[in-house]
Amino acid sequence: MFSREINYNQASSASMGWKPNWFGDFDEIDENLIEAIKKWQKDHFLTQDGLVGPTTFRRVFTERESNIDLYLPDRFTCKETNHIVYNGNLYEIDWPHVTLWSEENGLEAKKGTYKPNIGKRDIDFFVNHWDVCLNSASCLRVVNNRGISVQFLIDNDGRIFQTMDMSHIAWHAGGRGWNARSVGVEISNAYYPKYQSWYEKNGFGPRPLVEGARVHNRTLKPFLGFYPVQMEALKALWKAINTSIGVPLTTPCHKNGKVIKGVVPDTREVYGFVNHYHLTRKKIDCAGLDIKGMLADIKGM
């Protein structure tokens, strides 16, 4: 009994990425889960066949996405546990300050600024950006107004915001093919030294000043760098990205092992953790970021 439904749902779960606990307190695909799926379908006016096909998957995914914070573990029993989200599933991140889009004070990407995608997608690289804004809330307003988007933001105090499920395709890297294969982060940093006084006045303290950074065969004028807490948050995010969706802990390098400080030879084959300037000469972010050293720190954790 239910063997057909069980076989179908095992294949469906593997291909689309849903888990039994989406329908209640279940760990396995068995007869009890089939009955729970039928009940869920009945409650949502769908055909009660117990099969998680495209229609049922789309409906349950959207329901989870709209209130993803409701599915987080009880903060009273899991105080030190935070999560990021991919394809409706929660993945742990070892960082104390993470806010999802549907949580209180969360930051959510505006509908129409990204390509909705329900189901798993092939993600093989992660792009680092600096936002040239004073904080993450300001950054989100800017990208929303520009009709673009990004999955993550890191604020001045190191708080990580996730603005959408990573299954959605954010418009952040500049090319359709790049966006489809990647996830990105905007790290809060107004860049220009004239804004140093703003950070000090608002209690964040002075930012490091980066001097002598090179990109695209030229040396940049001195600019504001990232706070140490932002770099620790970034490493925690990279580690979680690696463990949750499998982006490899590598970065584009020359044959001699030195990190490429410009556009990679073939952007169609880029993978791992990259800066925006690795994709296009029009961008210089994040010049001065020691990706290779930070990846070494992660591997040594």
Buried (B, 14 or more C-beta within 10 A) or exposed (E): EBEEBBEBBEEBBEEBBBBBEBBEEBEEBBBBBBBBBBBBBEEEEBEBBBBBBEEBBEBBBEBBBEEBEEBBEEEEEEEEBBBBBBBBBBBBBBBBBBBBBBBEEBBBBBEEBBEEBBBBBEBBBBBBBBBBBBBBBBBBEBBBEEEBBBBBBBBBBBBBBBBBBBBBBBBBBBBEEBBBBBBBBBBBBBBEBEBBEEBEEEEBEEBEEBEEBEBBEEEBEEBBBBBEBBBBBBBBBBBBBBEBBEBEBBBBBEEEEEBBBBBBEEBEEBBBBBBBBBBBEEBBBBBBBEBBEBBEBBEEE
